[in-house]
């Protein structure tokens, strides 16, 4: 009897263990609450972070920034570069069970191009029409050659949502999105959490190792790390460089690090409403003086323990189109004062708005201190994330510390921020010469010629300084060693493909 009872207990224990493994939940700590969970409307990094679990794309990037298949298995450009034909993965369904096919691709591309509030219009502007060739084949016809198209489709412009759900939900779609990714949306609690569950019909379900993923909003990076160390969270994104020592010394944690394509920059409002009428918004020379008043290397050392890359360009040195001809100028307070004098001023007021996160707060305070030595009276305006983003999108700022997660191709970054109609050009900078160069570059298939165009474009935006790039962050995630399969990508997004509880 004792043996039988022991056998039953052992079997029960095994069953409970199997059930626990089957119901494994991945608990992820994020810095910010995402905006709208609709790929057409989203404009935040954390929105993209969550979409990595919910919404597959036509294509993705690899860890070495190559374009790789996802919902599209292959593609072929027309010889003249004016169309591209995608062969789609068969047997894929959306979370509502409806099929993903060429008609769905046509619906999604047209939806993103025509929705009144769509943020994807600029990214898809050259797409003139979408033709359904077969159930598993779709052709995008372009009004002009557009080399960055695949890079754009590796982000939100390429995310596919259920046509049925989008039509039925209308403006409420973002409250309960329906896509074709590994996890389906369950619930969202504002400023608290987002929960998703594994979709059993996912085309690559065998690679998905967690039954559920919960994203918790934890704005303070040190608190995020503490919760991982305590076991309350399994993984935290964007660990502060000042906390890396604690991660490295904790036997229960693993540090996952990777070079990124992101950039942090100080944007000046130069043409959007009343806030653009300040001295720095109206005077290019004063913006040049402001750049000379700060030291990017000091910002990196003091705020980030030297773990980031101080730089003056919007795209990182790892990008083949980075301009070596435009190095960051050294700090020169005397020259800054001279330029302020040429502008007819001695003291220059400016208000810097930023999200009230630890990193941006440190950067803002360092900039305030350094700029004061040259004659800039910097007032700091820290705001809760949602309020800060609202001001940013409405151009309600004099200067704003922005954090852009970057893209594999230069076009989505440079066009977004510096083209007159760019989706992130909320400060209303405009240069006809720069517009022309950026449009030429996106149509140029020859890499050497394209690089030459970006060299000229870099010279223009680094002279106008509607934004002053400050540094490129590297990505640091801290995870419990019980989390296996973490792979770092340059865009800083956590792919759940291959993640599973470690044995």
ABEGO torsion letter per residue (X at the ends): XAAAAAAAAAAAAAAAAAAAAAABBBBBBBABBBBBBBAAABABAAAAAAAAAABBBABBBBAAGBBBBBABABBBBBAAGABBBBBBBBGBBBAAGBBBBAAAAAAAAAAAAABAABAAAAAAAABABBBBABAABBBBBBABBBAAAAAAAABAAABBBBAAAAAAAEAAAAABBBBABABBBABBBBGABBBBBBBAABAAAAABABABBBBBBBABAAAAAAAAAAGABABBBGBBAAAAAAAAABAABBBBBBBBABBBBBBBBAABEAAAABAAAABAAAAAAAAAABBAAAAAAAAAGGABBBBABABBAABAABBAABBBBBBBAAAAAAAAAAAGBABBBBBBBBBBBAAAAAAAAAAAAAAAAAGBBBBBBBBBAAAAAAAAAAGBBABBBBBBAEBABAAAAAAAAABAABAABAAGBBBAAAAAAAAAAAABABAAAAAAAAAAAAAAAAAAGABBBABBBBBBBBBBAABBGBBBBAAGBBBABGBBBBX
